[in-house]
Amino acid sequence: MTQVLGVFDGALLLKFFIALFALLNPLYGVPVFLSMTKGFTPAERRKTAHTVGITSVVVAIVALLIGEEFLALFGVNVAAFQIAGGIIVLGVALSMLKDPVSPKANSAAPNAQGSSADGSETRSIAIVPLTIPMIVGPGVIAAVILFTQQIGDKGEVATLLPVVIGMCFLVWLGLLFAETISKFLGDSFINAMTKIMAIILAAVAVEMVIQGTVHALSIHLPGLVKGATLG
C-alpha cells in the first residue's frame, strides 16, 4: 500500500476524474433514461437502473484492467489510439453540446420498442442501448484505456479503480432517482450543466489528440521532435 501511495499521481487522477465525470455525467443520462423508460412501472424502472449500474461497472473495469492487452492483441499503436480516442471523445463532447433529449420527448418510444401501451411487457433496453453505447460508449472506453497507458504499473492502475466505481455509482444513483432529479432541477439546469461538461470534455479531447500527435511524431520522426524541443 505504501508503494502504491508513493507512486500515486494526483494530477493524473484528477484529470481522469474530470474526464470520466464529463463522459459519464449523471445528469446527462437522466432525460435519456426517462424518455426510454416512459410507461415503465416504478419496479421496472428500478430494475433497469440496477442493471445499467452493474453493467457499467463491469464494462469500465474490464477496459481498465485489460484495455492495454486488448490493444496489443490487435497490434494497435498507442499513439494512434490516443489520436483516435481523442477524436471519439471530441465527437461525444460536440454531440453533448446539441440539445439533449427531453424527458417529454419520444413519448412513443416504448411502443417503438415493441412494448404494450400500458408498459406491461418486459423490456430489454438496460444493456443495449442504455449502457452500451449511450452511457459507457466508445468515448468512455477510449478514455479509460488512454489513462491506463499513462501509468507505469498495476499498483497505479488500482488507484484509478475507485474513480471508475465511484462514477458508475453516481450514474446508478442518477438513474435510480431520475424522476425526482428531473422534477427538482428542471430540464434547463440539467441542459446547462451538460453543456458546461461538454466544453470541459472537448478540452480534454484536444489534449489527447495533441499528446498522441507528439507521441506519433517522436516514433516516426524523432529528429523533428528533438529539433523542436531544442529550438
Residue, then its C-alpha position, 0 to 999 in steps of 0.5 A: m500500500t505504501q508503494v502504491l501511495g508513493v507512486f500515486d499521481g494526483a494530477l493524473l487522477l484528477k484529470f481522469f476524474i474530470a474526464l470520466f465525470a464529463l463522459l459519464n455525467p449523471l445528469y446527462g443520462v437522466p432525460v435519456f433514461l426517462s424518455m426510454t423508460k416512459g410507461f415503465t412501472p416504478a419496479e421496472r424502472r428500478k430494475t433497469a437502473h440496477t442493471v445499467g449500474i452493474t453493467s457499467v461497472v463491469v464494462a469500465i473495469v474490464a477496459l481498465l484492467i485489460g484495455e492495454e492487452f486488448l490493444a496489443l492483441f490487435g497490434v494497435n499503436v498507442a499513439a494512434f489510439q490516443i489520436a483516435g480516442g481523442i477524436i471519439v471523445l471530441g465527437v461525444a463532447l460536440s454531440m453533448l453540446k446539441d440539445p439533449v433529449s427531453p424527458k417529454a420527448n419520444s413519448a412513443a418510444p416504448n411502443a417503438q420498442g415493441s412494448s404494450a401501451d400500458g408498459s406491461e411487457t418486459r423490456s430489454i433496453a438496460i444493456v443495449p442501448l442504455t449502457i452500451p453505447m449511450i452511457v459507457g460508449p466508445g468515448v468512455i472506453a477510449a478514455v479509460i484505456l488512454f489513462t491506463q497507458q499513462i501509468g507505469d504499473k498495476g499498483e497505479v492502475a488500482t488507484l484509478l479503480p475507485v474513480v471508475i466505481g465511484m462514477c458508475f455509482l453516481v450514474w446508478l444513483g442518477l438513474l435510480f432517482a431520475e424522476t425526482i432529479s428531473k422534477f427538482l432541477g428542471d430540464s434547463f439546469i440539467n441542459a446547462m450543466t451538460k453543456i458546461m461538461a461538454i466544453i470541459l470534455a472537448a478540452v480534454a479531447v484536444e489534449m489527447v489528440i495533441q499528446g498522441t500527435v507528439h507521441a506519433l511524431s517522436i516514433h516516426l520522426p524523432g529528429l523533428v521532435k528533438g529539433a523542436t524541443l531544442g529550438 
